Amino acid sequence: MNIFKSCKKTITYLVILSMVVAGVVPTSFVKAEEENTSENTTEDSLIYKNIKGQCGPQTYFQLEKDGTLRITGTGEIDIEQFDDLQKAEISDKVLKVVMDNEITNIPDGMFKNYKNIKEVELPNGLEIIGKNAFANCKSLKEIVLLRHISKVSDYAFFNCTGLESVYIFLTSNANPNGHYDTIPCGTIEENAFYGCNNIKKITSAYTTNFPKSWPDSVEEIHANFRSGLASYAKEHGITLIKFESSEYQTWPDVGENVVGYTDGFYFVGNKGVIIKKDILPELGCKTVIMGNGVEGIETSGMSYKRELEYVYLPESIKYIENYAFQYDAKLKEITIPSKVPKIENHTFDNCPELTTMTIKNPNI
């Protein structure tokens, strides 16, 4: 995934102060900055005060100063209550969309022409993505479609020309015996990704109803042998990395949340999941995607994953404890979500290849 950037911090106030000492900036300008800094101690310090409102009977939006559009609440977003969102005229300001796990739909055209969106974290309870929901979101690089989605509508991602990776977990709901064959499959309608001519990789679990054709740009498909995508790859000469579900783990504290595949790919999802030690194997665990709803990583929760190369941490994570990633010898880069208040001691001990860390919380 291309979501990692170099860790940067801008210390505006100190720069301005040094300029004042040098006589470059008038003191009145500094006073205004000081007043703004004082305002930043309030509850609304991270929010554009006039860019928030209601977008459903029990759903609300607010735009944070880092470009994150947060949709909160429960239930459906109602297109008839979009007035606040449309009047805010924020389509060029939004860089990331994060939605509460109880949100169940994304209506037709909700984020159409939001050309600067780079990341989207879909809620775990999402059921429907409407037509043109993300049309022309040309900066979006990847999308993870989670387990409860029943339909991704035609043109949902129309003309998302920057989209390179699609991760599909629409049928990660197992019955009590861990079998998938009795569970209705989610559907991705035929033209859901129409015009996405830069998709290079598709990863899918099980027998979702897929479009019959994909862009010619697709170079690699990771798919279960039962998936129609496996046949598609063979028919079109696309590199196929075939995997079967090698273990379906039902842990007392996790439930139906961890699915592992034979090529070292693991998906962890569902609301309220806590990553504990030994929930994932030490060897053979190369890629881990955590779905929106994972809340924390406990002490040594991801430690000794000696082959781990990539891990995706969602915005729902609130804490990462001591030694969480120690001895992950092949981990090269990581992004720390914005809700994590601090990086504990020894969190990344003995990670010799870790060279890039993006920290989204400016207070760390």
N, C-alpha and C positions, 0 to 999 in steps of 0.2 A: 504494500500500500504506500501511496506517496503522500502521507499525511505528516511526515516528520520534517521539521525545519530546525535550523540552528537556534540554540537558546540565546535570546537577546533580551536585554533590559534597557529601557530608556530612562535616564535620570534627568528629566527636563528641568526640575527646579534647581538642581545644583548647577546645571549648565547656565541657566539664566542668572543665577546669583553670581557666578564667576564673571559673567559678562557685565553685570552691574558694577562689580568691583573695578573692572577695567574701564568703566565709563562708556560701555558700548550700548547698553539698553537703559532707557529712562526708568527711574524708580517707580513711576506710576504703573508701568507694565508689570513690574514685580509685585506690586500691591494687589493687582487684579489676580495674578497667579496665586498669591497667598490666600486670597479670599476663596478662590476655587478649591484650593487644597483643603481649606477649612470645611467647605461644603462636602468634601469627599469623606468626611468622618460620619456622615449620616447614613441611614439605611439605604437611601437611593444613590449612594456614591457611584455604583457601577452601572446605573441605569440612566438612559436619556429620559429625563423626567416627563417629557411630553409625548414620548413614543411608547405608550402602553395602553391597553384597552381590552375589550372583550371580543371573542371570536366564536362564541357558542354559548349555549345555556349555562354551562359550568366550565368553560374554557377561556383562557386569557393569554395575552401575549405581552411581552416586554422586550425591548431592544437594549442590550447592554453595550457599554462603551467599547468593548473589544470586537463588536460586530456580531455577537451571538444573539440570535432571536430565540427566545425561550417561550415555548407554548406550555402552559401549565393548566392543571385542573383534571377533570375526568369526563369521559364520554365523548360525544360527537362534537366536531367543529361544524358550525352551521354557516353555509355560504350566505344565508340571509342576514347574518350578523357580522359581515365583513367590513361594515362601514368604517369602524375605527382603524382597522388594518389598512384599508385602501387609502383613507384620508391621510394616514401617516406618511405615505409616499416613501417607503424605506427600501424599495427594491434594490437600490444601488448601495445601500449601507450594510446589508446583511452578508456576513462572511460564513456564518455557520448557523445551522438550525438544530436545536435540541428540544425534544418533546417528552413530557411526562409519560410514564409507562401506561397510564390509564386512558390515554387518548386513543380513540378507536378508528379514526378515519382522517384522510387528507382529501378534502373536496376538490372537485374539478378546478384546475387553474390556480390553485392556492399560491404556488410559488412561481408561476409562469413569469419568465423574463427577469428573474432574480439572477442576473448575469454574473454576480460576484460570489455566489455561494460556492465554497470549496469543500465543506463537510456537512453531512446530514446524519444525525443519529435518530433513527426511527424508533418509536416506542415498542416495547415488547408486546403490548396488547393491540397493536395496530392490525386492522382487518382489511381495510380497503384503501387503495391509492387511486384517486380519480384521474380522469382524462386531463392531460396537459398539466398535471399537478406540479411537475418540475420542468416543463417545456422550456427550452432555451436557457437552461442553467449551464452555461458553457464553461464555467470554471470548476464544476463538480468532477472530481477525479474517480470516485468510487462510490458504490452503494452496497449496503448490506441489508438484504430483505429477510426479515426475521420470521419466526415460526408460525405465528397466528394469522398471517396475511392470507386472505382467501382469494383476493383478486388484485392484480396490478393491471389497471385499465389501459386500453389502447392510447398511445401517445403520452403515457404518463411521464416518460423521459425523452420526449420528442426533441431531437436536435441538440442533445447534450453532447456537444462535439468534443469536450474535454474528458468525457467518461472513458476510463481505461479498464477498470476492474469491476466485475459484478459478482457478488457473493449471495447465493440463494439458499436459504434454509427454510423454505416454506412448509416442509413436511417434517419438521423436527419434533412433532408431537407423537409420541409413541403411545400405544395402548398399554395396559398394565403389564403385559408380558414382554414389552419392549419391541413388539413387531409393528411395522408401519403399514402393512397391506390393508388394514381395515379403516385407516384414517383417510378421510377425504383429502385429496391433493389440492393445494392452492393452484391458481391459474394465472399465468402471465399471458395476457392477450397478445395476439399476433403482432401488433404494431406498437407494443409498449416501448420498445427501444428504437423506433424508427428514426433514422437520421443520426444515430450514435455511431459515427463511422470511424471512431478511434478505439473502440473496445478491443482490448488485446487478450484479456483473460476472463474466463467464466468459471466459477467454482460452484458446484451444486451438490446438494444431498438429496438422493432419492428421486421419487417419480413425480415431481412437479409437472404440471401441464405447461410445456414450453412453446414459444413460437416455433414455427416450422423452418424459419430462416433467420440468420443472424448476419451482422455486417461482415463483409469480406476481410475486415481488419483483424478478426479474431485469430490469434496465433496459438492459443493454449486453452484446453478445456480440462478441468479437474472434475470428474464425475463418477458416480456410482455405476456399477455395471447395469443396473436396472433403468438408469436414467436415459431418456430419449436423447440427451445431449451426447452420450457416449456413441450412439449410432450416428448422430449428426457429425461428430468429429471424424469418424471413420469414412463416412461418405464424402467429406469435403477435404480430406487430407490434412486435417488440423491435428496438431500434437495432442494426444490424449494421455492424461495421467489418471489411470483408472484406480479407484479405491473402493473398498468395501468397508462397511462398518465393522471394525475389528473388535470393538467393545462398546457396549451400551451400559454405562455405569449408573446405578441407582443408589446413591449414597444417602444415609440417614439425614444428613444436614443439607443435602442438595436436591434430592428428588430427580425428576426427569430433566436434567440440565446439562449433562456432559456427554458429548458424542465424539468418539475418536475414529480416525480413519487410518488406513494402512500406510499412508505416506507421511505420517507424522503431523497431520493436520487435526487440530482439536477446536471444537466450538463449545463455548460455555455460555449458557443463557438463562433467562427467566428472572423475574423480580425477586430481590432479596437474597441472591446468591452471595455467599462469602467464600472466597478462595482460601482453602486451608491446606496445610502441608499434606503432601502425598495424594491430593485429589487428582493430580495428573502425574504420569510416569516420569521418572528421571531421564530415562533413555528413550530415544525415538520421538520425543516431543519437539518438533521443529517450528511449527507455526501455531499460535493460539489466538483466536478471535473471541473476545468477550463481548457478549451482547449487552445492549442497554438494559440495565436492571441489576447487573453485578454491583454490589455495594462496597466491597472492600477486599483487601488482600491481607491476611493475617501473617503473623511472624513465620517466616520461612515458607510462605504459601506458594511461591514460585521458585524456590531455591533449588540448586543442584540440577536444573534442567540443562544439562551439559551440551545438548544439541539445539537448544532454543535459539532461533535466529530472528524471529519476529513475534511481537505480541502487540495486540491492539487493545488499549484500555479505554472504555467508554466514559462519558461525562458523569455517569451515575456513580462512579467510584468516589467514596468520601474519605477513605484513609488507606494508607499503605504502611504496614508495620515493619519493625526491625528485621533485617536479613531477608526481606521479601524476595530479592532477586540474587542473592549471593551465589557465587560459583556458577552463574550462567555464562559459561566461558565464550560462547559464540554470539551473544547478544551485542549488537552494534549500535543501536539507537532506540530511544524510547521517548514517549510523550507522557508527561504527568498531567492528568486532568485538573481542571480549575477548582474543583471542590476539595481537593487534597490540601490540607492546611500546612503541612510541612513534610520534609523528607527526613525520616528517622535515621539514627546512626546505623551504619553498616548495611544500609538497604542494598547497596550495590557493591559490596565487598567482593573482590576477586572476579570482577567482570572485565578482563583485560582488553577486550575488543570494543567495549562501550566508549564511543567517542562523541556521540551526539545525544544531548538531552534537551528536550523542549519542555519548559515549565510554564503552564498556562496561568497559574495563580501568581499575580504580580507581587503578592505579599511574602512569598517564600524567599 
